[in-house]
């Protein structure tokens, strides 16, 4: 590794994995650590955060695990304070939290709508609320958010809360970028396409194939112009580029990591 993030402090929200294997946040945390960053790994599941931190420490990296529900303001203020107490600064905020509830306007319950809104958008707002003043004082920082191709295209699955909140993250990220550009802070939204990560095996098999996970995978692969889904490392490597000085003149925009599927749907 080349030390592209040497000694930078990164908060990764959603830094665990929702099941066996590599989720986006877990892969990104490990890759950032390999490039010299110090990781503050946040997840609603303490065990998931601990697993990511154990991987980083096992490779000689530096990381701290923290359990928190980032949709709660007090919890976010506490985690940011703890990160600064340990590492003295925050250079990168990577918002990887996201949940899916299947259903359109009629089918989806109000409680599920609010649950997805809080997880996918409110948590990002709260973390930026507490992290941006730190970055502004430093006069440097990068905010990365994980949107989705579902935020700009109909993907064939009725999950209106998910697609709406992922669309909202695009404009949220642009707004942050423009407000803080003169202060040395960049913000970019990454838009993954169809990925093969642990997240898709919770809920999506019912939407695609009456609960048949293997059939769901086959159908998703067939949707992709490349004939295959991406994986967590595709997103992690994009995040590494955007967080590094290689992308120092990139802000207020989106990066598709989708194997061309947005062009197909367009």
DRENPA-3360 file (N, C-alpha, C; in nm, 2 decimals, always signed):
BEGIN
1 = XXXXXXXX = +0.08/-0.12/+0.00/+0.00/+0.00/+0.00/+0.09/+0.13/+0.00 ~ +0.03/+0.24/-0.04/+0.11/+0.36/-0.07/+0.09/+0.47/+0.04 ~ +0.01/+0.44/+0.14/-0.01/+0.54/+0.24/-0.09/+0.67/+0.20 ~ -0.18/+0.64/+0.11/-0.26/+0.76/+0.06/-0.34/+0.83/+0.16 ~ -0.37/+0.76/+0.27/-0.44/+0.83/+0.38/-0.36/+0.83/+0.51 ~ -0.23/+0.83/+0.50/-0.15/+0.82/+0.62/-0.18/+0.92/+0.73 ~ -0.21/+0.86/+0.85/-0.24/+0.94/+0.97/-0.36/+1.02/+0.97 ~ -0.45/+1.00/+0.87/-0.58/+1.07/+0.87/-0.68/+0.99/+0.95;
9 = XXXXXXXX = -0.77/+1.06/+1.01/-0.87/+1.00/+1.10/-1.00/+0.99/+1.02 ~ -1.06/+0.87/+1.02/-1.18/+0.85/+0.94/-1.29/+0.79/+1.03 ~ -1.40/+0.85/+1.04/-1.52/+0.79/+1.10/-1.60/+0.72/+0.99 ~ -1.62/+0.60/+1.01/-1.71/+0.52/+0.91/-1.83/+0.48/+0.99 ~ -1.94/+0.54/+0.95/-2.07/+0.50/+1.01/-2.13/+0.38/+0.92 ~ -2.17/+0.28/+0.99/-2.20/+0.15/+0.92/-2.08/+0.08/+0.88 ~ -1.98/+0.08/+0.97/-1.85/+0.02/+0.94/-1.85/-0.13/+0.97 ~ -1.96/-0.19/+1.02/-1.96/-0.33/+1.03/-2.03/-0.40/+0.91;
17 = XXXXXXXX = -2.06/-0.52/+0.91/-2.12/-0.59/+0.80/-2.25/-0.65/+0.86 ~ -2.36/-0.65/+0.78/-2.49/-0.69/+0.82/-2.50/-0.85/+0.81 ~ -2.40/-0.91/+0.77/-2.40/-1.06/+0.77/-2.26/-1.11/+0.73 ~ -2.24/-1.24/+0.71/-2.11/-1.29/+0.68/-2.06/-1.24/+0.55 ~ -1.93/-1.21/+0.54/-1.87/-1.16/+0.42/-1.84/-1.01/+0.43 ~ -1.82/-0.95/+0.31/-1.78/-0.81/+0.31/-1.89/-0.71/+0.27 ~ -1.93/-0.63/+0.36/-2.02/-0.52/+0.33/-1.93/-0.40/+0.29 ~ -2.00/-0.30/+0.23/-1.93/-0.18/+0.19/-1.85/-0.11/+0.30;
25 = XXXXXXXX = -1.91/-0.09/+0.41/-1.85/-0.02/+0.52/-1.73/-0.10/+0.58 ~ -1.74/-0.22/+0.59/-1.63/-0.31/+0.64/-1.51/-0.31/+0.55 ~ -1.54/-0.32/+0.42/-1.43/-0.32/+0.32/-1.36/-0.19/+0.32 ~ -1.44/-0.08/+0.32/-1.38/+0.05/+0.32/-1.30/+0.08/+0.44 ~ -1.34/+0.04/+0.56/-1.27/+0.06/+0.68/-1.13/-0.01/+0.67 ~ -1.13/-0.13/+0.63/-1.01/-0.21/+0.62/-0.92/-0.15/+0.51 ~ -0.97/-0.11/+0.40/-0.89/-0.05/+0.29/-0.83/+0.08/+0.34 ~ -0.91/+0.17/+0.40/-0.86/+0.29/+0.45/-0.74/+0.27/+0.55;
33 = XXXXXXXX = -0.76/+0.17/+0.64/-0.65/+0.14/+0.74/-0.53/+0.09/+0.67 ~ -0.54/+0.01/+0.56/-0.43/-0.04/+0.49/-0.35/+0.08/+0.43 ~ -0.42/+0.19/+0.40/-0.36/+0.31/+0.34/-0.31/+0.41/+0.45 ~ -0.31/+0.37/+0.58/-0.25/+0.45/+0.68/-0.35/+0.53/+0.77 ~ -0.48/+0.52/+0.74/-0.58/+0.59/+0.82/-0.60/+0.53/+0.96 ~ -0.64/+0.61/+1.05/-0.68/+0.56/+1.18/-0.84/+0.56/+1.18 ~ -0.89/+0.45/+1.21/-1.04/+0.43/+1.19/-1.12/+0.43/+1.32 ~ -1.23/+0.51/+1.31/-1.33/+0.51/+1.42/-1.45/+0.44/+1.36;
41 = XXXXXXXX = -1.47/+0.31/+1.39/-1.57/+0.23/+1.33/-1.70/+0.23/+1.41 ~ -1.81/+0.29/+1.35/-1.93/+0.30/+1.42/-2.04/+0.20/+1.35 ~ -2.11/+0.13/+1.44/-2.22/+0.05/+1.39/-2.32/+0.03/+1.49 ~ -2.45/+0.01/+1.45/-2.55/-0.01/+1.55/-2.53/-0.15/+1.62 ~ -2.46/-0.24/+1.56/-2.43/-0.37/+1.61/-2.28/-0.37/+1.66 ~ -2.26/-0.38/+1.79/-2.13/-0.38/+1.85/-2.04/-0.49/+1.80 ~ -2.10/-0.61/+1.78/-2.02/-0.72/+1.74/-1.97/-0.70/+1.60 ~ -2.05/-0.64/+1.51/-2.01/-0.61/+1.37/-1.89/-0.51/+1.37;
49 = XXXXXXXX = -1.91/-0.40/+1.46/-1.80/-0.30/+1.47/-1.67/-0.37/+1.52 ~ -1.68/-0.45/+1.62/-1.57/-0.52/+1.68/-1.50/-0.61/+1.57 ~ -1.58/-0.68/+1.49/-1.52/-0.76/+1.39/-1.43/-0.69/+1.29 ~ -1.48/-0.57/+1.25/-1.40/-0.49/+1.15/-1.28/-0.44/+1.22 ~ -1.29/-0.39/+1.34/-1.17/-0.34/+1.42/-1.07/-0.45/+1.44 ~ -1.11/-0.57/+1.47/-1.02/-0.69/+1.48/-0.95/-0.72/+1.36 ~ -1.01/-0.71/+1.24/-0.94/-0.73/+1.11/-0.84/-0.62/+1.09 ~ -0.87/-0.50/+1.12/-0.77/-0.39/+1.10/-0.65/-0.40/+1.20;
57 = XXXXXXXX = -0.68/-0.43/+1.32/-0.57/-0.45/+1.42/-0.49/-0.57/+1.39 ~ -0.55/-0.68/+1.33/-0.48/-0.80/+1.30/-0.38/-0.77/+1.18 ~ -0.40/-0.67/+1.11/-0.31/-0.63/+1.00/-0.21/-0.52/+1.04 ~ -0.22/-0.49/+1.17/-0.13/-0.38/+1.22/-0.18/-0.24/+1.22 ~ -0.31/-0.23/+1.18/-0.36/-0.09/+1.18/-0.42/-0.05/+1.31 ~ -0.47/+0.08/+1.31/-0.52/+0.14/+1.43/-0.67/+0.17/+1.41 ~ -0.75/+0.12/+1.51/-0.89/+0.14/+1.49/-0.96/+0.13/+1.63 ~ -1.08/+0.19/+1.64/-1.16/+0.19/+1.76/-1.30/+0.15/+1.72;
65 = XXXXXXXX = -1.37/+0.07/+1.79/-1.51/+0.03/+1.76/-1.60/+0.11/+1.86 ~ -1.72/+0.15/+1.80/-1.81/+0.23/+1.88/-1.95/+0.19/+1.84 ~ -2.04/+0.15/+1.93/-2.18/+0.12/+1.90/-2.26/+0.24/+1.92 ~ -2.35/+0.27/+1.82/-2.44/+0.38/+1.82/-2.55/+0.37/+1.72 ~ -2.66/+0.42/+1.76/-2.77/+0.44/+1.66/-2.76/+0.59/+1.61 ~ -2.71/+0.60/+1.49/-2.67/+0.74/+1.44/-2.80/+0.82/+1.41 ~ -2.92/+0.77/+1.42/-3.04/+0.85/+1.40/-3.07/+0.93/+1.53 ~ -3.00/+0.91/+1.63/-3.02/+0.98/+1.76/-2.91/+1.08/+1.79;
73 = XXXXXXXX = -2.95/+1.21/+1.80/-2.86/+1.32/+1.82/-2.76/+1.30/+1.93 ~ -2.81/+1.26/+2.05/-2.72/+1.25/+2.16/-2.61/+1.14/+2.14 ~ -2.65/+1.03/+2.07/-2.56/+0.93/+2.04/-2.45/+0.97/+1.95 ~ -2.49/+1.06/+1.85/-2.39/+1.11/+1.75/-2.30/+1.20/+1.82 ~ -2.35/+1.29/+1.90/-2.26/+1.39/+1.97/-2.16/+1.31/+2.05 ~ -2.21/+1.21/+2.12/-2.12/+1.13/+2.20/-2.01/+1.06/+2.12 ~ -2.04/+1.00/+2.01/-1.94/+0.93/+1.93/-1.84/+1.02/+1.87 ~ -1.88/+1.14/+1.83/-1.79/+1.24/+1.77/-1.69/+1.29/+1.88;
81 = XXXXXXXX = -1.75/+1.31/+2.00/-1.66/+1.36/+2.11/-1.56/+1.25/+2.14 ~ -1.60/+1.12/+2.14/-1.51/+1.01/+2.17/-1.40/+1.00/+2.07 ~ -1.44/+1.01/+1.94/-1.34/+1.01/+1.83/-1.23/+1.11/+1.85 ~ -1.28/+1.24/+1.88/-1.19/+1.35/+1.89/-1.10/+1.33/+2.02 ~ -1.16/+1.28/+2.12/-1.08/+1.25/+2.25/-0.97/+1.15/+2.22 ~ -0.99/+1.06/+2.14/-0.89/+0.95/+2.11/-0.79/+1.00/+2.00 ~ -0.84/+1.06/+1.89/-0.76/+1.09/+1.78/-0.73/+1.23/+1.75 ~ -0.80/+1.32/+1.82/-0.78/+1.47/+1.82/-0.84/+1.54/+1.70;
89 = XXXXXXXX = -0.88/+1.47/+1.60/-0.93/+1.53/+1.47/-1.03/+1.44/+1.40 ~ -1.09/+1.49/+1.29/-1.17/+1.40/+1.20/-1.13/+1.45/+1.06 ~ -1.07/+1.37/+0.98/-1.04/+1.41/+0.84/-1.14/+1.36/+0.74 ~ -1.20/+1.24/+0.77/-1.29/+1.18/+0.67/-1.41/+1.14/+0.75 ~ -1.53/+1.17/+0.69/-1.66/+1.11/+0.74/-1.72/+1.04/+0.63 ~ -1.74/+0.91/+0.65/-1.79/+0.82/+0.55/-1.92/+0.76/+0.60 ~ -2.03/+0.81/+0.53/-2.17/+0.76/+0.58/-2.21/+0.65/+0.50 ~ -2.21/+0.53/+0.55/-2.24/+0.41/+0.48/-2.37/+0.34/+0.54;
97 = XXXXXXXX = -2.44/+0.41/+0.62/-2.56/+0.35/+0.68/-2.68/+0.35/+0.58 ~ -2.74/+0.24/+0.57/-2.86/+0.23/+0.48/-2.94/+0.10/+0.50 ~ -3.07/+0.12/+0.51/-3.16/+0.00/+0.52/-3.26/+0.00/+0.41 ~ -3.32/-0.11/+0.38/-3.42/-0.13/+0.28/-3.55/-0.18/+0.34 ~ -3.66/-0.13/+0.31/-3.79/-0.18/+0.34/-3.87/-0.19/+0.21 ~ -3.92/-0.31/+0.17/-3.99/-0.33/+0.05/-4.13/-0.27/+0.05 ~ -4.17/-0.20/-0.06/-4.30/-0.15/-0.07/-4.31/-0.02/-0.13 ~ -4.42/+0.01/-0.20/-4.45/+0.14/-0.26/-4.53/+0.22/-0.16;
105 = XXXXXXXX = -4.59/+0.33/-0.20/-4.66/+0.42/-0.11/-4.77/+0.35/-0.04 ~ -4.84/+0.27/-0.11/-4.96/+0.20/-0.05/-4.92/+0.09/+0.05 ~ -4.82/+0.01/+0.00/-4.79/-0.11/+0.08/-4.70/-0.08/+0.20 ~ -4.62/+0.03/+0.20/-4.52/+0.05/+0.30/-4.59/+0.12/+0.42 ~ -4.56/+0.07/+0.54/-4.62/+0.13/+0.66/-4.55/+0.27/+0.69 ~ -4.63/+0.35/+0.76/-4.57/+0.48/+0.80/-4.45/+0.46/+0.89 ~ -4.45/+0.36/+0.98/-4.34/+0.34/+1.07/-4.22/+0.30/+0.99 ~ -4.23/+0.21/+0.89/-4.12/+0.17/+0.81/-4.06/+0.29/+0.73;
113 = XXXXXXXX = -4.15/+0.37/+0.68/-4.11/+0.49/+0.61/-4.02/+0.58/+0.69 ~ -4.06/+0.60/+0.82/-3.98/+0.69/+0.91/-3.85/+0.62/+0.95 ~ -3.86/+0.48/+0.96/-3.74/+0.41/+1.00/-3.63/+0.42/+0.89 ~ -3.67/+0.41/+0.77/-3.57/+0.42/+0.66/-3.52/+0.57/+0.64 ~ -3.61/+0.66/+0.66/-3.57/+0.80/+0.65/-3.47/+0.84/+0.76 ~ -3.49/+0.79/+0.88/-3.40/+0.82/+0.99/-3.26/+0.75/+0.97 ~ -3.26/+0.63/+0.92/-3.14/+0.56/+0.90/-3.06/+0.61/+0.79 ~ -3.13/+0.64/+0.68/-3.06/+0.67/+0.55/-3.03/+0.82/+0.53;
121 = XXXXXXXX = -3.10/+0.91/+0.60/-3.08/+1.05/+0.58/-3.06/+1.12/+0.71 ~ -3.14/+1.10/+0.81/-3.13/+1.18/+0.94/-2.99/+1.15/+1.00 ~ -2.95/+1.03/+1.00/-2.82/+1.00/+1.06/-2.70/+1.07/+0.99 ~ -2.71/+1.09/+0.86/-2.61/+1.16/+0.79/-2.61/+1.31/+0.82 ~ -2.74/+1.36/+0.84/-2.75/+1.50/+0.88/-2.69/+1.52/+1.02 ~ -2.71/+1.43/+1.11/-2.66/+1.45/+1.25/-2.51/+1.44/+1.25 ~ -2.45/+1.34/+1.18/-2.31/+1.33/+1.18/-2.24/+1.45/+1.12 ~ -2.30/+1.50/+1.01/-2.24/+1.62/+0.95/-2.26/+1.74/+1.05;
129 = XXXXXXXX = -2.37/+1.75/+1.12/-2.39/+1.86/+1.21/-2.28/+1.87/+1.31 ~ -2.23/+1.75/+1.36/-2.13/+1.75/+1.46/-1.99/+1.74/+1.41 ~ -1.97/+1.69/+1.29/-1.83/+1.68/+1.23/-1.79/+1.80/+1.15 ~ -1.88/+1.86/+1.08/-1.84/+1.98/+1.00/-1.78/+2.09/+1.07 ~ -1.82/+2.12/+1.19/-1.75/+2.23/+1.27/-1.60/+2.19/+1.29 ~ -1.58/+2.07/+1.32/-1.44/+2.02/+1.34/-1.36/+2.04/+1.21 ~ -1.41/+1.99/+1.10/-1.34/+2.00/+0.97/-1.33/+2.15/+0.94 ~ -1.43/+2.23/+0.97/-1.42/+2.37/+0.94/-1.30/+2.44/+1.01;
137 = XXXXXXXX = -1.29/+2.40/+1.14/-1.18/+2.45/+1.22/-1.04/+2.40/+1.17 ~ -1.04/+2.28/+1.12/-0.91/+2.23/+1.06/-0.88/+2.29/+0.93 ~ -0.99/+2.34/+0.86/-0.98/+2.38/+0.72/-0.95/+2.27/+0.62 ~ -0.99/+2.15/+0.66/-0.97/+2.04/+0.57/-1.07/+1.93/+0.61 ~ -1.11/+1.85/+0.51/-1.20/+1.74/+0.54/-1.27/+1.69/+0.42 ~ -1.31/+1.56/+0.43/-1.39/+1.50/+0.32/-1.51/+1.43/+0.38 ~ -1.62/+1.45/+0.32/-1.75/+1.38/+0.35/-1.79/+1.30/+0.23 ~ -1.80/+1.17/+0.26/-1.84/+1.07/+0.16/-1.97/+1.01/+0.20;
145 = XXXXXXXX = -2.07/+1.01/+0.11/-2.20/+0.95/+0.14/-2.22/+0.84/+0.04 ~ -2.29/+0.73/+0.09/-2.33/+0.62/+0.00/-2.47/+0.63/-0.04 ~ -2.49/+0.67/-0.17/-2.63/+0.68/-0.22/-2.66/+0.54/-0.29 ~ -2.72/+0.55/-0.41/-2.75/+0.43/-0.48/-2.80/+0.47/-0.62 ~ -2.78/+0.38/-0.72/-2.83/+0.40/-0.85/-2.99/+0.40/-0.84 ~ -3.04/+0.34/-0.73/-3.19/+0.35/-0.71/-3.23/+0.49/-0.68 ~ -3.14/+0.58/-0.65/-3.18/+0.72/-0.62/-3.19/+0.80/-0.75 ~ -3.15/+0.74/-0.86/-3.17/+0.81/-0.99/-3.24/+0.73/-1.10;
153 = XXXXXXXX = -3.26/+0.61/-1.07/-3.33/+0.52/-1.17/-3.43/+0.43/-1.10 ~ -3.53/+0.38/-1.18/-3.62/+0.28/-1.13/-3.55/+0.15/-1.16 ~ -3.52/+0.06/-1.06/-3.45/-0.06/-1.08/-3.54/-0.18/-1.08 ~ -3.67/-0.17/-1.08/-3.76/-0.28/-1.09/-3.81/-0.33/-0.96 ~ -3.76/-0.27/-0.85/-3.81/-0.31/-0.72/-3.88/-0.20/-0.65 ~ -4.00/-0.22/-0.60/-4.08/-0.11/-0.53/-4.03/-0.09/-0.39 ~ -3.93/-0.01/-0.37/-3.88/+0.02/-0.23/-3.87/+0.18/-0.23 ~ -3.99/+0.24/-0.22/-4.00/+0.38/-0.24/-3.92/+0.46/-0.13;
161 = XXXXXXXX = -3.92/+0.41/-0.01/-3.85/+0.48/+0.10/-3.70/+0.48/+0.07 ~ -3.65/+0.36/+0.03/-3.50/+0.35/+0.00/-3.46/+0.44/-0.12 ~ -3.54/+0.43/-0.23/-3.50/+0.51/-0.35/-3.51/+0.66/-0.32 ~ -3.61/+0.70/-0.24/-3.63/+0.84/-0.21/-3.52/+0.89/-0.12 ~ -3.48/+0.82/-0.02/-3.38/+0.86/+0.07/-3.24/+0.87/+0.00 ~ -3.22/+0.77/-0.09/-3.09/+0.77/-0.16/-3.08/+0.89/-0.25 ~ -3.20/+0.93/-0.31/-3.20/+1.05/-0.40/-3.17/+1.17/-0.31 ~ -3.23/+1.17/-0.19/-3.21/+1.29/-0.10/-3.07/+1.31/-0.07;
169 = XXXXXXXX = -2.99/+1.20/-0.05/-2.85/+1.21/-0.01/-2.77/+1.28/-0.12 ~ -2.81/+1.26/-0.24/-2.74/+1.33/-0.35/-2.74/+1.48/-0.33 ~ -2.86/+1.54/-0.31/-2.87/+1.68/-0.30/-2.81/+1.73/-0.16 ~ -2.83/+1.64/-0.06/-2.77/+1.68/+0.07/-2.62/+1.69/+0.06 ~ -2.56/+1.60/-0.01/-2.41/+1.60/-0.03/-2.37/+1.72/-0.11 ~ -2.44/+1.75/-0.21/-2.40/+1.87/-0.29/-2.41/+2.00/-0.21 ~ -2.52/+2.00/-0.13/-2.54/+2.12/-0.05/-2.43/+2.14/+0.05 ~ -2.39/+2.03/+0.12/-2.27/+2.04/+0.21/-2.15/+2.08/+0.13;
177 = XXXXXXXX = -2.12/+2.03/+0.02/-2.00/+2.06/-0.06/-2.00/+2.21/-0.09 ~ -2.11/+2.26/-0.14/-2.11/+2.40/-0.18/-2.10/+2.50/-0.07 ~ -2.16/+2.47/+0.04/-2.15/+2.55/+0.16/-2.01/+2.56/+0.22 ~ -1.94/+2.45/+0.21/-1.81/+2.44/+0.28/-1.69/+2.44/+0.19 ~ -1.71/+2.45/+0.06/-1.60/+2.44/-0.04/-1.49/+2.54/-0.01 ~ -1.52/+2.66/+0.02/-1.42/+2.76/+0.05/-1.34/+2.73/+0.18 ~ -1.39/+2.65/+0.26/-1.33/+2.61/+0.39/-1.24/+2.49/+0.38 ~ -1.22/+2.44/+0.26/-1.13/+2.33/+0.24/-1.19/+2.19/+0.26;
185 = XXXXXXXX = -1.33/+2.19/+0.26/-1.40/+2.06/+0.28/-1.46/+2.02/+0.15 ~ -1.45/+1.89/+0.11/-1.51/+1.83/-0.01/-1.62/+1.74/+0.04 ~ -1.72/+1.72/-0.05/-1.82/+1.62/-0.03/-1.87/+1.56/-0.16 ~ -1.88/+1.43/-0.16/-1.91/+1.35/-0.28/-2.00/+1.24/-0.24 ~ -2.10/+1.21/-0.33/-2.19/+1.10/-0.30/-2.15/+0.98/-0.40 ~ -2.13/+0.87/-0.35/-2.10/+0.75/-0.43/-2.23/+0.67/-0.46 ~ -2.26/+0.64/-0.58/-2.38/+0.57/-0.62/-2.35/+0.43/-0.67 ~ -2.35/+0.33/-0.58/-2.33/+0.19/-0.62/-2.45/+0.14/-0.70;
193 = XXXXXXXX = -2.42/+0.05/-0.79/-2.53/-0.02/-0.87/-2.57/-0.14/-0.79 ~ -2.59/-0.25/-0.87/-2.63/-0.38/-0.80/-2.50/-0.45/-0.75 ~ -2.50/-0.47/-0.62/-2.38/-0.53/-0.56/-2.42/-0.66/-0.50 ~ -2.32/-0.75/-0.48/-2.34/-0.88/-0.41/-2.27/-0.86/-0.27 ~ -2.35/-0.81/-0.18/-2.30/-0.79/-0.04/-2.40/-0.85/+0.05 ~ -2.37/-0.87/+0.18/-2.46/-0.93/+0.28/-2.60/-0.86/+0.29 ~ -2.60/-0.73/+0.26/-2.73/-0.66/+0.28/-2.84/-0.71/+0.19 ~ -2.80/-0.76/+0.06/-2.91/-0.79/-0.03/-2.98/-0.92/+0.01;
201 = XXXXXXXX = -2.92/-1.00/+0.10/-2.98/-1.12/+0.13/-3.09/-1.11/+0.25 ~ -3.11/-0.98/+0.29/-3.21/-0.96/+0.39/-3.32/-0.87/+0.33 ~ -3.42/-0.94/+0.29/-3.54/-0.87/+0.23/-3.55/-0.88/+0.08 ~ -3.44/-0.86/+0.01/-3.45/-0.85/-0.13/-3.49/-0.98/-0.20 ~ -3.45/-1.10/-0.15/-3.50/-1.22/-0.21/-3.65/-1.23/-0.23 ~ -3.72/-1.18/-0.13/-3.87/-1.17/-0.14/-3.92/-1.08/-0.25 ~ -3.85/-0.97/-0.27/-3.89/-0.88/-0.37/-3.86/-0.93/-0.51 ~ -3.75/-1.00/-0.53/-3.71/-1.05/-0.66/-3.77/-1.19/-0.70;
209 = XXXXXXXX = -3.77/-1.28/-0.60/-3.79/-1.42/-0.64/-3.86/-1.50/-0.53 ~ -3.96/-1.44/-0.47/-4.04/-1.52/-0.37/-3.96/-1.59/-0.26 ~ -3.85/-1.52/-0.22/-3.76/-1.57/-0.11/-3.65/-1.65/-0.16 ~ -3.63/-1.68/-0.29/-3.53/-1.77/-0.34/-3.40/-1.68/-0.36 ~ -3.30/-1.69/-0.27/-3.18/-1.61/-0.28/-3.10/-1.64/-0.41 ~ -3.09/-1.76/-0.45/-3.01/-1.80/-0.57/-3.08/-1.74/-0.69 ~ -3.21/-1.75/-0.70/-3.28/-1.69/-0.81/-3.27/-1.54/-0.81 ~ -3.27/-1.48/-0.70/-3.25/-1.33/-0.69/-3.11/-1.29/-0.74;
217 = XXXXXXXX = -3.01/-1.36/-0.71/-2.87/-1.34/-0.75/-2.87/-1.35/-0.91 ~ -2.93/-1.45/-0.96/-2.93/-1.47/-1.10/-3.00/-1.36/-1.18 ~ -3.11/-1.32/-1.12/-3.19/-1.21/-1.18/-3.11/-1.07/-1.18 ~ -3.05/-1.05/-1.06/-2.97/-0.93/-1.05/-2.85/-0.93/-1.15 ~ -2.78/-1.04/-1.16/-2.67/-1.05/-1.25/-2.72/-1.02/-1.40 ~ -2.84/-1.07/-1.43/-2.89/-1.06/-1.56/-2.92/-0.91/-1.59 ~ -2.95/-0.83/-1.49/-2.98/-0.69/-1.51/-2.86/-0.61/-1.54 ~ -2.74/-0.66/-1.50/-2.62/-0.58/-1.51/-2.56/-0.60/-1.65;
225 = XXXXXXXX = -2.52/-0.48/-1.72/-2.46/-0.49/-1.85/-2.33/-0.58/-1.85 ~ -2.26/-0.59/-1.74/-2.14/-0.67/-1.74/-2.17/-0.81/-1.72 ~ -2.30/-0.85/-1.68/-2.33/-0.99/-1.66/-2.30/-1.03/-1.52 ~ -2.25/-0.94/-1.43/-2.22/-0.97/-1.29/-2.25/-0.85/-1.21 ~ -2.27/-0.87/-1.08/-2.28/-0.77/-0.98/-2.14/-0.72/-0.94 ~ -2.14/-0.60/-0.88/-2.01/-0.55/-0.82/-2.00/-0.61/-0.68 ~ -1.90/-0.57/-0.61/-1.88/-0.62/-0.47/-1.84/-0.50/-0.38 ~ -1.82/-0.52/-0.26/-1.79/-0.42/-0.16/-1.66/-0.35/-0.19;
233 = XXXXXXXX = -1.56/-0.43/-0.25/-1.43/-0.37/-0.28/-1.44/-0.27/-0.39 ~ -1.53/-0.28/-0.48/-1.55/-0.18/-0.59/-1.59/-0.05/-0.52 ~ -1.67/-0.05/-0.43/-1.71/+0.07/-0.36/-1.60/+0.12/-0.27 ~ -1.53/+0.03/-0.20/-1.42/+0.08/-0.11/-1.31/+0.15/-0.19 ~ -1.28/+0.09/-0.31/-1.17/+0.15/-0.39/-1.21/+0.29/-0.44 ~ -1.34/+0.30/-0.48/-1.39/+0.44/-0.52/-1.38/+0.53/-0.40 ~ -1.42/+0.49/-0.28/-1.41/+0.58/-0.16/-1.27/+0.62/-0.13 ~ -1.18/+0.52/-0.14/-1.04/+0.55/-0.12/-0.99/+0.66/-0.21;
241 = XXXXXXXX = -1.02/+0.65/-0.34/-0.98/+0.75/-0.44/-1.03/+0.89/-0.40 ~ -1.16/+0.89/-0.37/-1.23/+1.02/-0.34/-1.18/+1.08/-0.21 ~ -1.15/+1.00/-0.11/-1.10/+1.05/+0.02/-0.95/+1.10/+0.01 ~ -0.88/+1.05/-0.09/-0.74/+1.08/-0.10/-0.71/+1.21/-0.17 ~ -0.59/+1.26/-0.17/-0.55/+1.38/-0.24/-0.55/+1.37/-0.39 ~ -0.56/+1.24/-0.44/-0.58/+1.22/-0.58/-0.71/+1.29/-0.63 ~ -0.81/+1.31/-0.55/-0.93/+1.36/-0.58/-0.95/+1.50/-0.52 ~ -0.84/+1.58/-0.50/-0.85/+1.70/-0.43/-0.93/+1.81/-0.50;
249 = XXXXXXXX = -0.96/+1.80/-0.63/-1.04/+1.90/-0.70/-1.17/+1.84/-0.74 ~ -1.21/+1.74/-0.67/-1.34/+1.68/-0.70/-1.43/+1.70/-0.58 ~ -1.55/+1.76/-0.60/-1.65/+1.79/-0.49/-1.78/+1.82/-0.56 ~ -1.88/+1.82/-0.47/-2.02/+1.85/-0.51/-2.07/+1.77/-0.63 ~ -2.04/+1.65/-0.64/-2.08/+1.56/-0.75/-2.10/+1.42/-0.70 ~ -2.13/+1.33/-0.80/-2.16/+1.19/-0.77/-2.07/+1.11/-0.85 ~ -2.03/+0.99/-0.80/-1.96/+0.89/-0.87/-2.03/+0.76/-0.88 ~ -2.07/+0.72/-1.00/-2.14/+0.60/-1.02/-2.04/+0.48/-1.02;
257 = XXXXXXXX = -2.07/+0.38/-0.94/-1.99/+0.26/-0.93/-2.09/+0.14/-0.96 ~ -2.13/+0.13/-1.09/-2.25/+0.05/-1.12/-2.24/-0.04/-1.24 ~ -2.11/-0.06/-1.30/-2.10/-0.14/-1.41/-2.18/-0.10/-1.53 ~ -2.22/+0.02/-1.54/-2.30/+0.07/-1.65/-2.45/+0.06/-1.64 ~ -2.50/+0.02/-1.53/-2.64/-0.01/-1.53/-2.73/+0.12/-1.53 ~ -2.68/+0.23/-1.49/-2.75/+0.36/-1.50/-2.77/+0.40/-1.64 ~ -2.67/+0.37/-1.72/-2.69/+0.40/-1.87/-2.79/+0.31/-1.93 ~ -2.79/+0.19/-1.89/-2.89/+0.09/-1.94/-3.03/+0.13/-1.90;
265 = XX = -3.05/+0.17/-1.78/-3.19/+0.21/-1.73/-3.23/+0.34/-1.79 ~ -3.12/+0.43/-1.82/-3.15/+0.56/-1.88/-3.21/+0.55/-2.02;
% end
